[in-house]
């Protein structure tokens, strides 16, 4: 099947590569000529396990193409994916200018029936807007070509994007036209074997499903972070509580890890966007607002521990920081807790020596101008001469470090752990002062 994907960002590129891998003929269109050129040369703009070989292979085998030529893109695909960004507006609502620009482009050049699939996370009602923009453009051209707009949200996780896309748990399709369902089944057939993962619904329900899924997951995290704050004050251990409640199959073990707050390109943006949507229709979304507030506070948890220990003036102090990306297996630093932490430390005069297995270039790009940040080549180097170690991301390589070496390298054996990687008792026996999230022990030490 011929497919066109507008927007070679995270979602667009992964989706395109995976569709090409199963045999579809996929044309990717982006306005960024440099990105397109790089992709043709096998340079992938993001770090994502398995993506580089997949893109290279399918490009070389001729099923995956990259271009800036929008007209050619429109001619190519019977299926036209919109996978461009929806950055937050100043007020937190999703900015649809890129989505509507693609809709206009498709209508500008189409000469035969097209199915337009919204992959971007877009507010409820966007499909109607896309349709309206396309109708208006077609009318201005004076042509009468039919089209369908489908809501087909993406649920991939960064760090596992390729496998999530290859083996989706569900394929949500929002359409108002039964006649195109067969076409959509054909498109997704290779991902829909053994049991039917396609969930068909009306367009608005599909659009809301995406937000509801992300907001539910964000709610689980903020809920656990709230309980962790209670645990800390009550002398309980949130890690025990987590296991205790996770064993209830109605609750489950996933997404109940307390920490130094959620980040990334989805949760913060989507929670804020749904809050805005609710407010625009005169509804006060109390739970969502609390989810957002708890998360913002949680990102200040590690700085608070640090002030508690060292006082608010951190002039002359150096902190080793392990983990910069918003989660492991990505170089993405959007809304990362590490940024809130570093900015808080810098504001109080501290120096930061940071290490991350993948996000060093990204950190350099964002903070390279700062003289109070040193990017270190290894996690061991980051420790040298620092007053304490702070952990923001749970990379595998941080999970079983050489504690004796840490003790030797740091000026004082202090660890502020935003991801609860270690056993407080064991660390205490080894002579460490260990602050972690929601573990009564960290309060007792303080
Ligand atoms: C998320 C959704 O999982 C995905 O389905 C959607 O399509 C896009 O948004 P992603 O942003 O890649 O994916 O990351 P995810 O693995 O969900 O983690 C988000 C954040 O929550 C990270 O900062 C992570 O550290 C944090 N988190 C996750 C917790 O703090 N505790 C948890 O139990 C789980």
Boltz pocket constraint, residues with backbone or C-beta under 6 A from the ligand:
constraints:
  - pocket:
      binder: B
      contacts: [[A, 154], [A, 155], [A, 156], [A, 157], [A, 158], [A, 159], [A, 214], [A, 217], [A, 221], [A, 254], [A, 255], [A, 256], [A, 257], [A, 258], [A, 259], [A, 260], [A, 261], [A, 262], [A, 263], [A, 264], [A, 265], [A, 266], [A, 267], [A, 326], [A, 327]]
      max_distance: 6.0
